[in-house]
Amino acid sequence: MALFDKLKKVANDVVEKTNAFVEEQKLEEQLTGLTDDLQKAWTNVTAPKEDVADQIEKLAKLKESGALTEEEFNQKKEELLAKK
């Protein structure tokens, strides 16, 4: 009976350590995801913002080339000016 109890204890220890390892892996994956999200957010905050006038100028060139209609140009221009 003592041998059975020892085997049972070893099996329980293996299960506990396996569960702890799996939980650690889950936490590591979550941390990696949070780190990636933080890096993306930081990039968005620190990335140089293009001047609104430059953006409108680019839109005007797209309109002149026929890639945008007058209506699309005016809509985008209004959106840009509203953000300013």
Order of alpha helices (4+ residues) and beta strands (2+ residues): alpha-alpha-alpha
